[in-house]
């Protein structure tokens, strides 16, 4: 994926939306309403989203509100430049090289069903059937969000 914009932000991306205060809510009609009822307002630099679901299972995306999952109607804003393409979920070896250092984002659920994004840095070692192994940690396929190479 090239530059992320209003034409492609909703395809295989990770985003951390920042919750808006009531006075920041849009007053015009939404530019788009999804099948699930989420509403979207495009701005010059990003998108405002109203939704009842914020988590790692938003269609093909992993979108969080203030770095955590959230439920109930909430508004959030994210700049297009802050969206990240999700890489490696399916063809991991295509994106990652053994011995290279990556910044990895993951989101595990706690006992109450809450999930927050964690950032970890490590060298990629290998992938097993259930885990992605780095030198200092491992990430299960279920909790992996995305990773980017650190140069």
LINHU-V746426 format. One record per backbone hydrogen bond with DSSP energy under -0.5 kcal/mol. CO is the residue of the C=O (numbers start at 0). NH is the residue of the N-H. E is the energy in kcal/mol with one decimal. If there is no record, write none. Layout:
CO/NH/E
CO/NH/E
This chain:
4/7/-1.2
4/8/-2.0
7/10/-1.9
9/11/-0.6
11/85/-3.0
12/61/-2.6
13/83/-2.6
14/16/-0.7
14/63/-2.6
16/18/-0.5
16/65/-3.4
17/76/-1.9
20/23/-2.4
21/24/-1.6
31/39/-2.7
33/36/-1.5
37/33/-2.7
38/49/-2.6
39/30/-2.3
39/31/-1.6
40/47/-3.0
44/79/-2.7
44/80/-0.5
45/42/-3.0
46/77/-2.0
47/40/-2.4
48/75/-2.4
49/38/-2.4
50/73/-2.4
51/71/-1.3
53/69/-2.0
54/62/-1.5
56/58/-1.0
57/60/-3.2
60/57/-1.9
61/14/-1.7
63/16/-2.7
63/65/-0.5
64/67/-1.6
66/116/-3.0
67/64/-2.7
69/53/-2.0
73/50/-2.2
74/19/-2.0
75/48/-3.0
76/17/-2.7
77/46/-2.4
78/81/-1.5
79/82/-1.3
83/13/-3.0
84/86/-0.6
89/91/-0.5
90/93/-1.4
90/94/-0.7
91/94/-1.4
91/95/-1.7
96/99/-1.7
99/123/-2.4
100/149/-2.8
101/103/-0.6
101/121/-2.1
102/147/-2.0
103/119/-2.5
104/144/-2.6
104/145/-1.1
105/117/-3.0
107/115/-0.7
109/112/-1.9
113/109/-2.5
114/68/-2.8
115/107/-0.6
117/105/-2.1
119/103/-3.6
121/101/-2.9
122/134/-1.8
123/98/-3.0
125/132/-3.1
129/140/-1.8
130/127/-3.2
130/132/-0.6
131/138/-2.3
132/124/-2.9
132/125/-1.2
136/133/-2.8
138/131/-2.9
139/142/-1.0
139/143/-1.6
142/106/-2.5
145/104/-3.1
147/102/-2.7
148/150/-0.6
